[in-house]
Amino acid sequence: MKRTIIAALASCAIATPALSLSDINKDYIKSLAAPGKTVLVLEYYDGSGKVADRKGYATTAGFKAVSPTDFRVDDKTTLHLFGLEPCKGEMVNRSEDFAGSCADYAQQQLQILLQNPKVVFCRAFVSEQGSPVQNATCYGYYNFPGSLDSVDMFEEQLLSLGALRLAKKPDGTLVRPDLAKAEEIGQKGSFGMWADPRVKGQ
């Protein structure tokens, strides 16, 4: 968790143009917190950028990562952090004492992000509503009295930690160019996957 806190403080806020038509309201996200529970609010946006629908969930058990880029909300809904992917094959990060598959490492890091938020706030297009796996962008509100009170984008954190990298379209351009700076933090710091020279060569 210490690494997550450090990355949360170090990374910069990068908006997601597709889903953040206006800056997020951090005070609103913080206001959703409920004692003893993790609250998840999922907002669906229409083509004009207005909230078309909103769903809320609360759990005492937290949410579970089911893949490097997906976490389960309930029996009917899984949210997918689109435009990101793990590296291919195996990786080694000696400073974190990790050796194993890229997918396992990424899923572990996503699960760490899901362990401690007071609130998980996600945005998706209304066209995703009702699908068993929905493309979304998500933020977590973390509060550790005396050390951290922060709202951070999941995708940004996972990229800056080197847990995931940006996926590319068939033409070689990035699916999420808005998050290029977050990936750069991971690369320059040799965090996560970027500590392994084999990954840099992929």
Summary of the structure (lengths in Angstrom):
residues: 202
radius of gyration: 16.3
end to end distance: 28.2
largest distance: 47.3
contacts: 621
relative contact order: 0.21
helix: 31%
strand: 32%
